[in-house]
Amino acid sequence: MRFKKLLFVLPLFSLIPISTVSCQDNSETYKNIKQKLYTEEYKLNQNWEKFLNQEVIEKILNLIYKDSNDKQDFINNQLKLNKNKNYLNQIKKSLIFSNNISLSFGHDGGFFSKRPYLLSDSIKNVEEAKTKNWLWFLFNIAKIEFVSFPVFDQFVSSTEESSLEAKKSGMELGLFYTPKSNIFIDFTYKIEIEKDYSETYQFYLLTNEGFIINLNITKYIDNYSWEFENIINNDGEDFINQISNLINYIDDESERKNELLDIFNRFNPVHDLFKSKINNLENLSEYRVEFDNYSSELTKFKNKLAIWKGSDLSELYEPTKAEKPKKDEVELFSYLYIYPKVFFSKDKNSFFDIRQYVKNTITFSEITENNQTNNIIYNDYYGGRPIRYTFFDIKIEEN
């Protein structure tokens, strides 16, 4: 019996070293994983700060956000997205269906049919990334794979000539391109103004490899002057004419006619007071408040008239409310542009001036014939029209 007990005990002791080694291995693995995650987060935070400290990024953020707390909230949310690998995968999958190459082929349902859900959802995700999460997109530009996407402009060349030009460019620069960094060595912007409505800041960013990317910021002016004028000159004047016609229709000096005259005499000075404010308010945003005030007064007198006519209380009017101010918009365009000679130049800043590029390549509808000639001469100097690339895929590092 004693011998059997010893045999039973010995195997238990023999397992102890194995168990100890296993615990040590798990502990080391945990430490390694923890250290790796710490290193990755540290690198991300360092790169993020370096990216944010660029002059053009600071300029764009300060233009969009006047409130420093709002700006910081946006920056913090964008950093969280950078730590969320699921979001990166979501955009990668969405680009399969909603990159410009795929979209150029349309879908089987035809032009007037409803888009399949997967396509609509993919387009929505990419558009949201370019408009709401543009900072995340710019930070991750070195993970984005672009593909050559030639511009076919029949005003400049035939489709065949453009195709040959695209093939030549593909041989020189390659069909696909992935930026090496998210550093911008220069930038400029121009402003498009729609008086009393909006200001659009068109930013042009130059990467350290000579590529140009465009980002627009549209800031809407809180202007409700047209709507204010419209409710007075249309709704208000119509109401006055309606009461006047009713007063003229009743011949006798009855109590009901006096009630109408009372509504008319009380509304007229209110109407004239608000009418005097048309085009006289210094702050355009005040028109939104005045619209609501006038609408409330007008509705009050309309309901008095409705009750005079014998309408039920359920048929009374509700004041028309001013629409909410339009929110400012940001859009990162899904293209990169590059001149062949700029790409191969060693000193991009000395060889290429982004301000001259904007000056000489504004849209065709805005420029005179002489400026169009300057545009052609400018392009020829840099080796022909700029080559266009578009978003195609996102490269995800394997762990």
N, C-alpha and C positions, 0 to 999 in steps of 0.2 A: 504493500500500500504506500509506503514511504517513497518507494522508487517511482510509482505512478504520479504522485503529487509533484515530485520534482520535474517530471516530464511536462506536466501541465503548466508549471510556473515558468519554466525556461522560455517557451515561446512568447510569453507576455513580455519578458525582459528584452527579448530579441527585437520586438517591435518598437521599443522606445526610441532608439536612435533614428529609425526611419521617420517616425512621427515628428521628431524634433527637426530633422532636416527639411521635411515638408513645410512646417510652420515657418522656418527660416526663409525658404524659397518664396512663400507667399508674401512674407513681410518685405522681402527685397523687391518683388514684383510690384507691390503696392507703392513702395517708395519711389521706384523708377517711374511708374505711371504718374504719381503725384508731382514728381520733379519735372516730367515732360510737360504736363498740363500747366504748371507754373511758368516754365520757360516759354511755352507757346503764348500764354496770356501776357507775359512780360513783353515779348517781342511785338505782339499785336498792339499793346498800349503805346510802346515806343514809336512804332510806325504810324500809329494813329495821330499822335501828337505832332510828329514831323510833318505829316500830311496836312493837318489843320493849320499849322503855322505858315503855310505858303501864302504869299500876299494875295493871290487871286482867290483862294478859298476864303480867307478872312473878308475880302471885299464883297464877295457874293453873299456870305452869311450876314454881314452887317447891313447889306442892302435889303435883304429879305426880312430880317428881324430887327425891329427897333428896340424891342424889349429884351434885355440881356438874359432874363430868366427863360423866356420863350426860346431864345437861341440855344441856351444850354440844355434845355429839355430835348430839343430836336437833336442836338449832338449826342446826348446820352442815349436816345432811342436808336440812333444810327449805329452807335458802338455796340449796342445789344444785338442788333441785326448781324454785325460782323462776327459775333460769338455764336450765332445761331446757324449751324451748318445746314439745318433743314431748309432755311430760307434760300441759301445758295443753291441747294439741290432743286428747290421749287422753280427758281428762275432758269436753271439749266434745262429742266424738263420743258418749261414753257417756251423756251427759245427754239426747241425742236419744231414746234408748230407755228410760232409767231415771229420767226426771223423774216427779214424782208425778202429773202430768196424764196422761202416757202409761200409767203403771202402773195408773191407776184404770180403764182400759178393759180390762185383762187381756190375754190373747193367744188366738189362734185355737184352740189346742190344748185349751182348757178348764182348769178349776181343778185337776184331778187329773193332768193330763198334764205331762210334763217340759218345762221352759222351753227355748226355742231357745238355742243356744250364744251367739249375739250378745247376746241379752237378759240371760242369766245373767252373761256377762262384763262387760257394761255395769253391771249392778247391783253386781257385785263391785268394779269400779273406783271407783264413786261412794261405796260404803260404806267402802272403804279410805281414800278421801280424807277422809271425815268422821270416821273413827276414828283412823287412823294418821297422817294428814297434815293434821290439823285446823288446825295453825298456818299451813300453806301456804294452806288454804282461807280462814281469817280474813284473812290478809294480802291475798289477792286478791279480797276481797269486793266491791271497787269495779269488778271486771270481770264480776261475776255478774249476769245478768239474772233478775229474779224475776217471777213472774206471779201474779195474784190467784187464790187457792185457798180459797174460802169454807168455813167450818165449818158443816155442817148438823147442828144439835143439836136433836132433837125434844123434848127436855126444856124448851127455851127457846122455840122457835118452830117453825112448820111449814116444810116444804120450800119452799113458795111464798113465805112471808114471808122466809126466808133468801135466796131467789133475788132478790127485790126489793131486799133490803138489800145484796146483793153488787153489783147493777147500780148502785145509788145510790153505793156506795163507789167503783166503777170510774169513774164520771163525776167524782167529786171528786178522787181520787188518781191515776187512770189504771189501766189493766189491767196494764201492765208497769211495772217499777221497777228501776232500777240504782242502788245506793248511790254517793254522790259521794266517799266516802273510807272508810278503814278505821280511823278514829279513834272511840274509845268514850269518851263523856263521863261515864258513871257505870256502876256495876254493884252487884250484891248477890248473895248466895247463901244457900241454906238446906240443911240436912243431913238426909238420911233415913238412919236407923240400923236395921240388922238386927243385933240383939245377937249378939256373938261371930261374926259372919259378914262384914258389909260396912258401909261408910259411903259414901253417895252424896252428892256435893256438886253441887247444882243451881245453876249460874251463870246469871244473867240480865244480859246486856250491853245498854246503851243507846247506840245510835249517835248521832252529832251531828245526825242528822235526825229523831230520836225513835223509831226502830224498835228493837224488842226481839228479841234472838236468844238462844237457850238452848244451853248446853253442859253436859253432865254428866260428872263424874269419879267412877267407882266404885272405891274402894280396898278390896280384899278382905283380911280378917283371916286370917292363917295359922293357922286353927283346925282341928285334927284330933281334937279331944276325942271327938266322937261316933263317929268311925270306930274310935278306940282303944278306947272302951267297948264297941263292937259286937263287935270281934274277940275281946275277953276274955269277955264275957257270952254270946256265941253260939258262936263257933268253939272257944274254950278250954273252956267248960263242957261243950259237946257231946263234946269229946275225953275229958274226965274221966269223963263218964257212960259213954262207950263202953268205956273201960278197966275201970271199976267193974263193968259188966255182964259183961265177959269173966272177970274175977276171980271173980265170984259163980257163973258158969257152970261153972267148973272146981272140982270138989269136993275132989279129992285135993291133997296138999301136994307136988306134983311140981315138978321143976326149971323146967318151962315156966311154972307158976303163979308161982314165985318171980321169974322174969324179968319177968313182968307187974307184980308188986308193986314191983319195983325201978324200972320205968319210972314207975309211979304215984307212988311215994314221992319220986322225984327231980323229977318235974314239978310236983307240988303246991306246994312252997314257991316255986318260980319263978313259978307262976301267981298265988299269993297276993301276992307282992311287987309284981308289975305291977298287980294289981287294987287294991292300996292307993293307987296313984297316980291312979286315976280321980277327977277333979274336984279334985285336990290340987296340980296343977302351976300355978305362977304365970304362967309364960309359955306361951301357947297354942300357939306354934310348936313347943314341946318335945314335944307329943303326936305329932307326925309322926315324930320320932326314936324315941320310945318304941314307936310302932306297929311300926316296922321291927325294933326289938330283940325285941319280944315275938313277932312273926311268925317271926323267925329261930329263936327258942327253941321255939316251938310246932311248927314244921316239923321241927326236929331230932328231937323226941320222936315225932311222927307217923311219921317214917321208921323209927325204932326199932321201933314197933309193926308197921309194914308188913313189916319184915324178920322180925320174930317170927312173922308170919302166913305167911311164905314167899314174899313178893312178890319179883319180879325187880328188879334195880337200876334198870332202865329205867322202872319204874313208881313210883319214889320221887317225892316232892313237891318243888316249888320254893317258896321263901317268897313270900308276897304282899307286894309293895312298895307303900309309900304313894304316892299320886298326887302329882304336882308341884304346888306352890302355884299358885293361880289368879292370873293376871296382872291388874294393875289395868287398867281400861278407860276410854277417853275417847270420848264421842260428841257431835259437833256436830249439832244438829238442823237439818233442811233447811227451816225456816220462819222468817219474819220476821213480827212482829206490830206493828201501829200503830193508835193511836187517831186519828181524824180531827182532833180539836181539838189534839192534841199535835203532829201534823204541821204544822199551820198556825200554831202558836204561835212567837213570835220567840225567847223565852228558855226553852228546853226544860227546863233544870234547875230553874228557879224554878216552872214551871207543873206539872211532872210529877216525882213521886218514885218511883223504881224499887222502893224498899223497900215502899212502900205498895201498889204494884201486886202484888208477890209476896204480901203479907199478905192482900190482898183477892181474889186470883184463884187460890188453890190448888185442886187438883182436886176435882171434885164429890164423890167417895167419901170425902174426908177431912174435909169441913166439915159443920157442923150446919146446921139450917134457918135459924137467925138469921144465920149467916155467909153463907149463900147469898143472903139478902136484902141483906146488905151488898155482896155481889158485884154484884148488879143495880144497886144505887144508885151504886156506884163507877163501873161502866161507863157508866151514864146521864150521870154528871157529865162524862165525857170524850167524849160524843157517841155512845154505844152500844158494843156489843161490839167488841173490837179486830179489825181487819181482818187477815186472814192472807194472806201471800204465800209462795211456795215456789220453790226452785231451778228454773230452766227452761233457761238457756243461759249460755254464757260468751262475752263479747265479746273478740275478739283484734284488737289494733291491726295495721293493715297497714303494712309497712315501705315 
